[in-house]
Amino acid sequence: MKIYYRSSLIGLVMLTILLLGVVVNAQKGGPVRKQCVEQYPDPNGKCVIDQCKAQCAKNRKGGLARCIDTGKGHMQCRCDYHC
């Protein structure tokens, strides 16, 4: 009889911990939105951050503009936004 109560108590504790973990996970927020990227190449291989920000803001509301190095000293404007 003692073994039955002990195993059911352990099962109850494990279930409680599992459910608390699910609740905590659910409260952190919804699913992560997918991140998309749009690139604006410059024929000269240069990136002016102010122009990059303006173009990104014009095309994608709430986009994050930045200049990235594509290699060989060429820079490119990149706009990261939520799909």
C-alpha positions in Angstrom: 0.0 0.0 0.0 2.8 2.4 0.8 4.5 1.9 -2.6 1.2 2.7 -4.4 0.8 6.1 -2.6 4.5 6.9 -3.1 4.4 6.3 -6.9 1.2 8.2 -7.4 2.6 11.1 -5.4 5.8 11.1 -7.5 3.6 11.0 -10.7 1.5 13.9 -9.4 4.7 16.0 -8.7 6.1 15.2 -12.1 2.8 16.2 -13.8 2.6 19.5 -11.8 6.2 20.4 -12.9 5.4 19.6 -16.5 2.2 21.7 -16.5 4.1 24.6 -14.8 6.7 24.5 -17.6 4.0 24.6 -20.3 2.3 27.6 -18.6 5.6 29.5 -18.3 6.4 28.8 -21.9 3.0 30.0 -23.0 3.4 33.2 -21.1 6.7 34.1 -22.9 4.9 35.1 -26.0 3.5 33.7 -29.3 5.4 32.1 -32.1 8.4 33.9 -33.5 7.6 35.7 -36.7 9.7 34.8 -39.7 12.5 37.2 -40.6 12.9 38.1 -44.3 15.7 40.0 -46.0 15.7 42.4 -49.0 19.0 43.5 -50.5 19.6 46.7 -52.5 22.8 46.4 -54.5 24.7 49.5 -55.4 26.5 49.4 -58.8 29.5 51.2 -57.3 29.7 48.7 -54.4 29.3 51.4 -51.8 26.6 51.7 -49.1 25.6 55.0 -47.6 23.7 54.2 -44.4 21.3 57.2 -44.6 20.2 56.3 -48.1 20.0 52.6 -47.0 17.7 53.5 -44.1 15.5 55.7 -46.3 15.1 53.0 -49.0 14.4 50.3 -46.4 11.8 52.5 -44.6 10.2 53.3 -48.0 9.9 49.7 -49.1 9.4 47.9 -45.8 7.7 49.5 -42.8 9.6 48.6 -39.6 12.5 47.2 -41.5 16.0 47.3 -40.0 18.6 48.7 -42.5 22.3 48.0 -42.4 25.3 48.0 -44.7 27.0 44.6 -45.0 30.3 43.6 -46.6 29.8 41.3 -49.5 33.5 40.6 -49.9 36.3 42.2 -51.9 35.6 45.5 -50.3 32.1 45.9 -51.7 29.3 47.0 -49.4 25.6 46.3 -49.9 22.4 47.7 -48.3 20.4 45.1 -46.5 16.9 45.4 -45.1 15.7 42.9 -42.5 11.9 42.9 -41.8 9.2 40.6 -40.5 7.4 38.7 -43.3 
